[in-house]
């Protein structure tokens, strides 16, 4: 009996270690599959794009001179 219980506990420990190591990846994969199946990712991409463009506009507006200099240097290198 002790040997059988020991094996079950060892198996449970292996499962716990596996979930501790790869649990986040498994959850991420499940979330990704759900997003792909529901086409919810299109909305997420749109929201991220709006946020990035808004931040870029804010940054450009408040750092005009720095952006102009960096852009000029970049074009000169081309």
C-alpha positions in Angstrom: 0.0 0.0 0.0 2.7 2.5 0.9 4.4 1.9 -2.5 1.2 2.7 -4.4 0.5 5.8 -2.3 4.1 6.9 -2.8 3.7 6.6 -6.6 0.5 8.6 -6.6 2.1 11.3 -4.5 5.1 11.4 -6.8 2.7 11.6 -9.8 0.9 14.5 -8.2 4.2 16.3 -7.4 5.2 15.9 -11.1 1.9 17.4 -12.1 2.3 20.3 -9.7 5.8 21.0 -10.9 4.6 20.8 -14.5 1.7 23.2 -13.8 4.0 25.6 -11.9 6.4 25.6 -14.8 4.0 25.7 -17.7 0.7 26.8 -16.3 1.0 30.4 -17.6 1.8 29.1 -21.1 -1.2 26.8 -21.1 -3.5 29.5 -20.0 -2.1 31.8 -22.6 -2.7 29.3 -25.3 -6.3 28.7 -24.2 -6.9 32.5 -24.2 -5.3 32.8 -27.7 -7.5 30.0 -29.1 -10.6 31.6 -27.6 -9.7 35.0 -29.1 -9.1 33.4 -32.5 -12.4 31.5 -32.4 -14.5 34.5 -31.4 -12.6 37.0 -33.6 -12.3 39.2 -30.5 -8.7 39.8 -31.5 -9.8 42.2 -34.1 -11.3 44.5 -31.4 -8.1 44.1 -29.3 -5.9 45.0 -32.3 -8.0 48.1 -33.0 -7.9 49.2 -29.4 -4.1 48.7 -29.2 -3.7 50.6 -32.5 -5.7 53.5 -31.3 -3.8 53.7 -28.0 -0.4 53.5 -29.8 -1.3 56.2 -32.3 -2.7 58.4 -29.6 0.5 58.0 -27.6 2.6 58.7 -30.7 0.6 61.9 -31.4 1.0 63.1 -27.9 4.8 62.3 -27.9 5.3 64.1 -31.3 3.3 67.1 -30.1 5.3 67.6 -26.9 8.7 66.7 -28.4 8.6 68.5 -31.8 12.2 69.6 -31.9 13.6 66.3 -30.7 11.5 64.4 -33.2 12.5 66.7 -36.1 16.2 66.3 -35.3 16.0 62.5 -35.1 13.9 62.3 -38.3 16.4 64.6 -40.1 19.3 62.5 -38.9 17.6 59.3 -40.0 16.8 60.7 -43.5 20.4 62.0 -43.9 21.7 58.5 -43.1 19.5 57.1 -45.9 
